[in-house]
Amino acid sequence: FNVMVLVCIAIFSFEIVISVMGKSDYWLGFFFILDLVSTVTLVLDLTWINDLLAGNGDSSSLRSGRTARIGAKAARMIRVLRLVRILKLYKALYEADRERARRRQQAALRATAKGEDDEWDEQDDEALVDAEENAVQNQAGQESTLGKKLSEMTTRRVIILILAMMVILPLLQVDDFTQSPFSAEYGADQVMESFKDYDASGSITDRARYWHSMLTYVYYHNWYAGKGLTSFCRYSETLSCSNGFWAHLYFVGIRGNNESLVTGKAGKARLNFTAVESFDRMSEAEPAAIYNLGSLPTRAQELLAAEWNTDCPVTTGSYLKGVSIIAEELAGVSYVVACPQDLRVTESLRYSPVWQTRSAFDEWRFEFYFDVRPFNTETAIFSLATTGFVLVLLLAGSLMFSRDANRLIVNPVEQMIRRVKEIRDNPLIAMQMADDEFKLEELRKYRQKRQGCFSRVLSALSSCRCFTANKDGPMETVILEKTIIKLGSLLALGFGEAGANIISHNMKGSDSAGVNAILPGMKVDCVIGLCRVLDFGTATEVLQGRIMTFVNQIAEIIHGVVDEFHGSPNKNSGDQFLVIWRMDTGNNVSSLEDLDQKKVVRQRIAEMSILAFCKILGALHRSALLADYRTHPGLQYRLQVRNGSEASEVRVNLSFGLHAGWAIEGAVGSEFKIDASYVSPNVNIASSVERCTQVYGVSVVVAQSCMELCSLEFMNKGRLIDRVLLSGSSAPMRLYCVDLDFWSLDVDRSRGPLVALSTKNRYRARQFIASQKQDKWSEESRMVTAFDSDPSIGVMRQRYSIEFFQLFNMGYQNYSQGEWQVARNLLTKTHGMLSEKDGPSGALLRFMETPYQFKAPDWWRGVHALEDEF
């Protein structure tokens, strides 16, 4: 490493010498000082220099530790200056690229000049347009003094700002070293005091107290538990242990300037293996305290209980004896450390007792060494990230400053300078410049007209003119350039060829006052709802162009109610609306850890889906807009002929099906067109459930998967009508219907207040809808109460009596158990018990009659397939 640093110092020094010799404005300039400082700071990377600045580890005062940290921080800040070299490398590459572009542009101009003719050929002249436009960005001549000076000043200011930020900001931060005392310092004093008591008395009690203090100190800063090894910190998931710190104890010893005293104290400080083993067993068990001490490997326990006879090299006149628990290759030990000197100074921290006099401290003391390599690794990572960020900031800042300056000032000024030089050398060329400029303007207009809409959008995006219009006209530099051409043309016209020499001579006197999906799907649990518009084909044939208005009027009711009850209208495929209630709507499930609470949320979603479909049915038949279709002559005639119904019975109607299960949520389609939809066998099952409404003659059918999520009180609102095996389902399921007599509803002809549909009123309406929607999740809100209190649902359920439900339930139970004769009598009563024929009763009677003649077959187990019914 030191060899590489010395090679870099030599290379950079050679670069400075060459730059001084080859650049006239480099010596003692801004970049010279930066290069010199950045090269000199490489010396700080030499290991012996770095160790000297960080301290040799022999100092005992806290003040020297702070001084070492401040020195290291200052060295890191000074190294930031080396980033300037990367900026200079970028500038060199940029200038080389500019030179290549200049040569290509000159070649294009020469090629265009060779093929030039007198005819105005727009396609042939497009090469000339490109060459002239590139000349604005890549000048044919040498970089102007103005451009060079402006670029240098911009770069210099950016560098000064960034370096000032990097140097000053760390100095304004409080060092966390002085924030609070450490457990290592306090524990070292505790161990020292207990050892002094034991050394003075020699009693077993004081020895046990010393062993306990020492082991508590070692295990509290457990090196193996701090490495994140779960086998040595068994309860790390619930309790804290030393892996929450960056520094971990690895060496314990006694140090002093009296070798015989240090040897004697080290011999007496040795720990007993039995005590270590007993303490390890105690700490390994689940403690009552929040902090877990963890455990040590068996071999590490043996190393800890070994004799303190390891002589570690220290400064002259000082002796250190102790033990290291990572002196051998054990679990988690990738680098063996027998003495603190095996690690670099910056990789180790030393703590000693401070509750003693200076003379006693120098004579002998305990020393505890902590491994801070994990902290250094993390610090290095963040330092690299900081360096990368500063580098990006330097490059981006310089590039933005230079780009704006080049685009707005440098390039136009250099273009004008090139024009002036050409006129100075040949005043008559100004007339040709005027002709070329006019030709380029016309070609640009022609190209702009020929440009498609997509190309214009891309051009606006690339020039950042997406949302602003150019109302101020052309830039002043463009006006000035055109003025120069006009003035040159006027001079050429006024003076003629004869006065060319006079013009050229005066313009050359420069010393005077001269004249820039398809994502994979995601599995979700949800309630899937299907709404189907009945007789949709007939309505389409009759309404034709008005069918879109018809569908949108229905969709307005469906989408509004579904959204109020936290559902998501997904798509419409003609006569069918797909609606989804996700089980993890918002934060109501994902943030709940309690399974019972999740069950409550799923119950609420299932109940809201059923209630929403019931409210949709009520709103549909009370809508005055949809009621107008009841008197539509075409619909009346077609539905009468098809259904044989009376005119008064013709109305817009929907059927509903609900099923709960999983679905894959994602984008369906291609690069040309995609739709966000749900794909799952459960969607097909929900469609089969909806088609059951035609079999059983009801409006709302709910599958067992959805109804079982509801509360028992809400389940009582539904009626169990059959147990079937549907297409797409591998297991039989119960079917429930919600009995609703929509024929009993009257149309709502009342007119609400007329409110202007302004932006303010739209906002108020959205706020009101959001509050109503949020109330559905409150604990006071109960879907059963909302079901019972809804006036439309109350009217639709008015004719269904308790006696009717009891008779049907008895009939269904006999039907399910195979007592079909008894079921026939009961279901016949319920079939004609109401003002209208009961659909589920009729469906069960038809199934038992044909072809079984009300005699249950041998295979009957209360379940039958329903494909034939469709």
C-alpha positions, -999 to 999 in steps of 0.1 A, spaced: 0 0 0 28 24 9 45 17 -24 14 25 -44 10 58 -25 46 67 -32 41 59 -69 10 82 -70 29 110 -53 57 107 -79 32 107 -109 12 136 -96 44 156 -89 55 149 -124 22 162 -137 26 194 -117 61 200 -132 49 193 -167 19 216 -163 41 244 -150 63 241 -181 35 237 -206 8 260 -194 15 297 -192 -13 305 -167 -8 275 -144 21 286 -122 8 299 -88 -27 298 -102 -59 283 -87 -54 248 -101 -17 248 -93 -25 254 -56 -52 227 -56 -30 202 -73 -2 209 -49 -24 205 -18 -40 173 -31 -6 158 -39 9 168 -5 -21 152 13 -12 119 -2 15 117 24 -11 114 51 -20 80 36 14 65 44 9 41 73 37 54 95 25 90 90 -11 80 98 -1 61 129 19 91 141 -10 114 137 -35 90 153 -12 84 183 8 53 193 -18 42 218 4 49 249 -13 81 259 -37 77 287 -56 110 288 -89 115 272 -77 148 258 -51 131 236 -78 108 222 -99 138 212 -68 154 196 -62 122 176 -98 122 164 -97 159 154 -64 152 134 -80 123 116 -111 144 108 -89 172 94 -70 147 73 -102 133 58 -114 168 50 -82 178 32 -84 146 11 -115 160 -5 -93 183 -25 -82 153 -46 -116 152 -62 -105 182 -83 -83 159 -103 -113 139 -115 -129 171 -126 -98 181 -145 -99 146 -162 -135 152 -172 -126 186 -187 -97 171 -207 -121 144 -221 -147 171 -229 -122 192 -248 -109 162 -268 -145 153 -277 -150 189 -288 -120 188 -310 -132 156 -327 -166 172 -333 -150 203 -348 -130 182 -373 -161 163 -383 -180 196 -388 -152 211 -410 -153 179 -431 -191 182 -435 -188 219 -446 -161 211 -471 -181 182 -486 -212 205 -488 -191 232 -505 -179 208 -532 -214 198 -541 -229 233 -540 -249 245 -570 -271 274 -579 -304 255 -575 -324 256 -543 -327 219 -534 -342 215 -499 -331 179 -494 -296 185 -506 -292 215 -483 -303 197 -451 -266 187 -447 -258 224 -447 -284 231 -421 -270 204 -398 -235 217 -403 -244 253 -396 -265 243 -365 -236 222 -352 -213 252 -357 -231 270 -329 -223 242 -304 -189 232 -318 -171 262 -332 -148 259 -362 -121 280 -347 -101 280 -315 -120 285 -282 -125 322 -275 -109 340 -246 -144 349 -233 -155 312 -233 -123 300 -217 -124 327 -190 -161 321 -182 -157 283 -181 -126 287 -158 -144 311 -134 -175 289 -132 -155 258 -125 -134 277 -99 -165 289 -81 -181 255 -80 -150 240 -66 -146 266 -39 -183 262 -29 -181 224 -27 -147 224 -8 -160 250 16 -190 229 23 -170 198 29 -144 215 51 -167 237 72 -197 215 78 -178 188 97 -163 214 119 -198 226 128 -209 192 141 -206 182 177 -183 152 183 -204 123 198 -173 113 217 -181 138 244 -219 132 244 -220 107 273 -197 84 293 -193 48 281 -200 16 299 -164 5 291 -149 33 312 -173 29 341 -169 -9 341 -131 -6 340 -132 13 373 -156 -13 388 -133 -41 379 -103 -22 393 -120 -15 426 -131 -51 431 -96 -64 422 -80 -40 447 -103 -53 474 -94 -89 466 -57 -80 463 -57 -64 497 -78 -90 516 -73 -122 496 -107 -134 509 -128 -158 489 -157 -133 490 -137 -105 475 -122 -129 449 -157 -140 438 -168 -104 436 -138 -96 414 -144 -126 392 -181 -116 388 -171 -80 380 -145 -91 354 -169 -117 338 -198 -92 337 -175 -67 320 -163 -93 294 -198 -106 287 -214 -72 286 -191 -63 257 -192 -99 243 -171 -101 212 -188 -132 198 -223 -119 205 -214 -86 190 -204 -103 157 -241 -111 152 -237 -148 158 -271 -159 171 -256 -190 187 -239 -168 212 -269 -144 217 -298 -168 217 -324 -142 227 -313 -115 203 -348 -113 187 -364 -103 220 -336 -89 241 -306 -66 235 -271 -78 235 -237 -65 225 -245 -66 187 -261 -32 193 -226 -17 197 -198 -12 173 -169 -19 198 -165 -53 214 -139 -65 240 -112 -89 228 -82 -84 251 -78 -80 289 -45 -73 305 -24 -54 331 1 -28 321 27 -8 340 63 3 342 73 -23 369 77 -57 352 77 -78 384 46 -60 398 28 -64 365 37 -101 364 24 -106 400 -8 -87 394 -14 -106 362 -10 -139 380 -34 -130 406 -59 -115 381 -63 -148 363 -98 -161 362 -109 -196 372 -123 -218 344 -150 -232 366 -161 -197 374 -161 -188 337 -181 -219 328 -206 -213 355 -211 -176 346 -215 -186 309 -242 -211 317 -260 -184 338 -257 -158 311 -268 -182 284 -301 -189 301 -329 -164 294 -323 -136 318 -349 -115 336 -331 -83 325 -337 -66 291 -300 -68 282 -287 -103 273 -250 -110 281 -248 -139 257 -222 -167 258 -187 -176 246 -174 -206 228 -159 -233 250 -124 -226 236 -128 -189 242 -138 -196 278 -105 -216 281 -86 -187 266 -102 -163 291 -94 -185 320 -58 -190 309 -27 -175 325 -21 -139 318 14 -146 304 11 -131 269 38 -105 266 27 -78 241 52 -54 226 47 -19 239 69 12 243 101 10 261 98 10 299 62 -4 298 50 -40 301 17 -55 291 5 -90 301 -30 -104 295 -52 -128 274 -71 -125 242 -103 -144 235 -97 -143 197 -62 -156 198 -72 -187 179 -94 -194 149 -128 -199 163 -164 -193 152 -165 -158 137 -128 -152 140 -114 -146 105 -82 -128 117 -64 -140 148 -54 -113 173 -32 -123 202 -21 -88 212 -36 -54 206 -6 -45 185 -18 -71 159 -44 -46 148 -38 -11 135 -42 18 158 -75 29 143 -89 -6 146 -87 -8 184 -99 12 214 -82 10 248 -99 18 281 -83 19 316 -95 28 351 -93 65 359 -102 65 396 -66 65 407 -36 88 409 -11 94 382 17 76 400 -6 46 407 -17 46 371 18 45 358 28 18 382 1 -7 371 -34 -7 358 -60 -28 340 -63 -23 302 -92 -34 281 -90 -34 243 -120 -32 221 -123 -43 184 -138 -14 164 -132 -29 129 -170 -32 122 -173 5 130 -144 13 107 -160 -7 79 -193 11 82 -174 44 84 -155 35 52 -187 27 34 -203 60 43 -171 78 34 -171 62 0 -208 72 -4 -199 108 7 -170 109 -17 -192 96 -46 -219 122 -37 -194 150 -37 -180 138 -70 -214 137 -86 -222 171 -71 -189 186 -85 -194 172 -119 -231 180 -121 -226 216 -108 -198 223 -131 -216 208 -161 -248 228 -154 -229 260 -150 -209 254 -181 -239 242 -201 -260 273 -193 -231 296 -199 -222 279 -232 -258 278 -244 -268 313 -235 -235 333 -238 -204 315 -249 -216 297 -280 -236 327 -294 -208 351 -287 -183 328 -303 -206 325 -333 -207 362 -335 -169 364 -332 -165 339 -360 -189 360 -382 -169 392 -374 -136 375 -382 -149 363 -415 -162 397 -423 -129 412 -412 -110 389 -435 -134 394 -464 -160 421 -460 -178 410 -492 -186 377 -477 -213 394 -456 -237 393 -485 -232 356 -488 -238 352 -451 -271 370 -454 -282 347 -482 -271 316 -463 -289 328 -432 -321 334 -451 -319 300 -467 -313 283 -434 -344 301 -419 -366 289 -447 -353 254 -445 -359 254 -407 -395 265 -414 -399 238 -440 -385 211 -416 -408 223 -388 -439 220 -410 -428 186 -421 -422 175 -385 -449 152 -371 -468 158 -338 -447 132 -320 -414 147 -331 -426 182 -320 -434 168 -286 -399 152 -283 -383 185 -294 -403 204 -267 -393 179 -241 -356 180 -251 -355 218 -249 -376 220 -217 -403 240 -234 -432 216 -224 -452 240 -204 -439 274 -214 -443 294 -246 -417 315 -262 -435 349 -258 -404 371 -255 -391 364 -290 -355 354 -299 -326 358 -276 -307 391 -277 -276 372 -289 -295 359 -319 -307 394 -327 -272 407 -323 -258 380 -346 -284 388 -373 -276 425 -368 -239 419 -374 -248 401 -406 -271 430 -417 -244 456 -408 -218 437 -427 -242 434 -457 -249 471 -456 -212 479 -454 -205 457 -483 -233 473 -502 -223 508 -492 -186 505 -498 -184 478 -524 -154 459 -534 -134 490 -536 -140 499 -500 -133 463 -488 -97 472 -478 -109 502 -458 -135 480 -439 -110 452 -434 -83 476 -421 -106 493 -396 -121 460 -383 -86 445 -377 -77 473 -352 -88 453 -321 -67 474 -298 -90 504 -303 -127 509 -298 -136 489 -328 -166 488 -346 -305 196 -236 -451 -26 -180 -457 -49 -179 -451 -57 -144 -456 -91 -130 -489 -97 -113 -496 -96 -76 -517 -121 -57 -545 -105 -36 -573 -118 -14 -606 -102 -24 -643 -103 -27 -652 -106 -64 -686 -92 -75 -703 -95 -109 -732 -73 -120 -750 -82 -152 -775 -60 -171 -804 -82 -181 -817 -82 -217 -787 -62 -227 -786 -76 -262 -822 -65 -268 -815 -31 -253 -784 -27 -276 -804 -35 -307 -832 -11 -298 -812 18 -284 -782 15 -307 -764 49 -305 -781 56 -271 -767 24 -256 -736 43 -243 -758 67 -224 -778 38 -211 -747 19 -199 -732 50 -184 -764 58 -164 -762 23 -149 -724 26 -143 -729 58 -124 -751 41 -98 -728 10 -96 -696 29 -94 -709 54 -69 -723 29 -44 -693 5 -48 -668 33 -41 -688 44 -11 -685 9 4 -647 7 -3 -650 -14 -35 -632 -9 -68 -651 -10 -101 -627 -27 -124 -640 -31 -159 -671 -34 -180 -675 -60 -208 -707 -50 -224 -735 -63 -201 -712 -72 -172 -695 -51 -145 -666 -66 -125 -662 -52 -90 -635 -60 -65 -632 -56 -27 -596 -61 -17 -591 -76 17 -561 -53 24 -579 -21 15 -558 9 26 -541 5 59 -570 -14 75 -554 -48 72 -517 -44 64 -511 -25 97 -530 -50 119 -509 -77 135 -537 -93 155 -553 -121 135 -587 -115 153 -587 -79 141 -579 -90 106 -608 -113 107 -630 -84 118 -618 -64 88 -625 -92 64 -659 -95 79 -666 -58 74 -655 -60 37 -677 -90 30 -707 -73 46 -701 -41 28 -700 -60 -6 -733 -76 1 -749 -44 13 -735 -24 -17 -752 -48 -42 -785 -45 -23 -783 -7 -23 -774 -7 -60 -805 -28 -68 -827 -3 -48 -811 27 -64 -815 12 -98 -853 7 -95 -858 41 -79 -838 60 -105 -860 84 -125 -836 84 -154 -837 46 -158 -875 46 -152 -879 64 -185 -869 32 -203 -900 15 -189 -921 34 -214 -897 31 -243 -919 16 -272 -891 -4 -288 -881 -20 -255 -917 -27 -245 -924 -45 -278 -893 -66 -279 -894 -77 -243 -931 -84 -245 -926 -106 -275 -896 -124 -259 -908 -128 -223 -946 -126 -228 -948 -100 -200 -971 -70 -197 -960 -35 -205 -960 -25 -169 -934 -52 -161 -908 -40 -185 -879 -23 -166 -842 -21 -164 -828 -48 -141 -795 -62 -129 -784 -95 -114 -756 -98 -89 -731 -125 -78 -705 -125 -50 -676 -148 -43 -645 -145 -21 -611 -158 -31 -577 -149 -45 -569 -132 -78 -538 -120 -97 -538 -83 -100 -518 -69 -129 -516 -55 -164 -531 -76 -192 -523 -67 -228 -492 -58 -249 -471 -28 -257 -500 -15 -278 -527 -17 -252 -529 -28 -216 -558 -32 -191 -554 -34 -153 -575 -64 -144 -578 -95 -122 -571 -130 -135 -581 -160 -114 -604 -191 -115 -623 -173 -88 -634 -147 -113 -650 -174 -133 -666 -189 -102 -680 -154 -94 -695 -153 -129 -710 -188 -124 -725 -175 -91 -740 -146 -109 -756 -168 -135 -773 -187 -107 -796 -158 -103 -814 -169 -135 -817 -205 -122 -832 -195 -88 -851 -165 -99 -835 -140 -75 -815 -108 -79 -785 -113 -55 -767 -146 -50 -738 -149 -25 -714 -178 -25 -705 -196 7 -669 -182 6 -683 -147 10 -712 -153 33 -691 -172 59 -669 -142 63 -699 -122 76 -711 -121 112 -739 -145 122 -763 -116 125 -756 -105 89 -757 -141 76 -793 -143 89 -801 -117 62 -794 -142 36 -813 -174 27 -795 -207 21 -811 -220 -11 -788 -248 -24 -755 -266 -22 -740 -271 -56 -708 -278 -76 -701 -249 -99 -679 -249 -130 -644 -240 -121 -648 -250 -84 -633 -282 -71 -654 -283 -40 -691 -279 -35 -704 -246 -21 -735 -233 -5 -755 -206 -23 -773 -179 -4 -797 -153 -18 -807 -119 -3 -844 -117 -7 -853 -84 -23 -886 -76 -41 -876 -47 -64 -912 -46 -78 -924 -30 -46 -902 1 -51 -915 34 -64 -896 57 -86 -880 87 -69 -894 117 -88 -883 143 -62 -858 169 -75 -828 179 -54 -815 214 -51 -800 228 -82 -763 235 -76 -739 248 -101 -712 222 -109 -683 245 -102 -648 235 -91 -656 246 -56 -688 225 -54 -670 195 -69 -644 198 -42 -671 199 -15 -689 169 -30 -657 149 -29 -650 159 7 -685 148 17 -682 114 -2 -648 108 15 -662 114 50 -692 91 43 -667 65 30 -645 68 60 -674 64 84 -678 28 71 -647 18 90 -656 34 123 -664 11 153 -698 27 157 -708 18 121 -724 -17 118 -734 -31 84 -764 -49 99 -777 -16 112 -772 0 78 -789 -29 62 -820 -27 85 -822 11 83 -820 15 46 -855 25 34 -852 9 0 -840 -24 14 -868 -23 40 -894 -19 14 -880 -47 -8 -879 -71 22 -913 -62 35 -933 -91 20 -909 -118 33 -923 -130 66 -907 -151 94 -932 -179 87 -920 -180 50 -883 -183 60 -891 -210 86 -911 -231 61 -885 -228 34 -857 -237 59 -876 -269 69 -882 -277 32 -846 -272 24 -834 -293 52 -856 -322 41 -844 -316 5 -808 -317 17 -813 -349 37 -831 -368 9 -866 -365 23 -879 -351 -10 -916 -359 -5 -917 -339 27 -896 -312 10 -921 -312 -19 -950 -303 4 -931 -276 23 -915 -260 -8 -948 -261 -27 -963 -239 1 -934 -214 0 -935 -213 -38 -970 -198 -38 -970 -182 -3 -959 -147 -15 -976 -124 -39 -951 -135 -65 -938 -170 -71 -907 -178 -50 -877 -185 -73 -856 -208 -51 -886 -229 -41 -895 -234 -78 -859 -242 -87 -857 -269 -61 -891 -284 -70 -881 -285 -107 -848 -303 -98 -866 -329 -77 -893 -335 -102 -873 -339 -134 -861 -366 -138 -862 -379 -103 -900 -376 -96 -894 -364 -61 -874 -395 -51 -838 -389 -40 -813 -410 -60 -788 -433 -43 -759 -410 -49 -776 -380 -33 -756 -364 -6 -772 -329 -6 -750 -317 -35 -756 -316 -72 -737 -301 -102 -753 -270 -117 -737 -269 -152 -768 -284 -169 -790 -256 -154 -770 -230 -172 
